[in-house]
């Protein structure tokens, strides 16, 4: 049985999807923290939320780059 790279492509797509999913989760988590911090005047929580959002954007970008897009 020959493997013509199909399994590598599948693994690559899975890794890409994981990166994008993690990125989206962190962006959502960050947005929630940012909004709660803003509503409660908690600057520390707001800053943590902004950091999570930035981390999410980075993870999503890395996930997309793994696919070459």
N, C-alpha and C positions, 0 to 999 in steps of 0.2 A: 504494500500500500504506500503510494507516494503522497508526501505532504508538500503541496506546492505553495506553501505560505499562507494557506487559508486559516490555519489555527493561529498563526502570528497576527493576522489581520483581526481575527475575533478577539484575541487578547488585547490588541491595541485599542479596539473599539470599546471594550469593557473598561480598560484603564482610563480612556478619554471620558467615558460616561461617569465613572467614579469621581474623577476630578471635577467635572461640571456639576455633579450632584452635590458634592461636598461644598463647592463654591456657592451654589444656590442656597444650601442650608445655612452656611455662615453669613451670607448676605441677609437672609431673612431674620436670623437670630440677631444680627447686628442692628437691623432696622428696628426690631422690637425693643432692644436695649436702648437704642438711641431715642426712640419716641417716649419710652417710660422715663428715661433720664431727663428728657426735656420737660415732660409733664410734671415731674416731681422736683424739678430744679436740682437734680443730682448730676453734677458735672462729671463725676468719676464714671458713673454708669453710662452717661452719654458718650464719653470718650472711649469707653470699652466697646460700645456699640459701633462707633465709627471705625475702630480698629478691626472688629469682626467683619464689617462690610468690606473694608479694604482687603483683608485676608481672603474673603470670598471672591472678590473680583480677581485677585491674583490666582487663586486655585482654578477658577473658571477659565482664565486665559491660558494657564499651563495645560489644562485639559484639552483645550482647543488646539494648542500648539502641538500636542502629542499626535494629533491627527493631521497636522500640516495645514490647518485652515486658519 
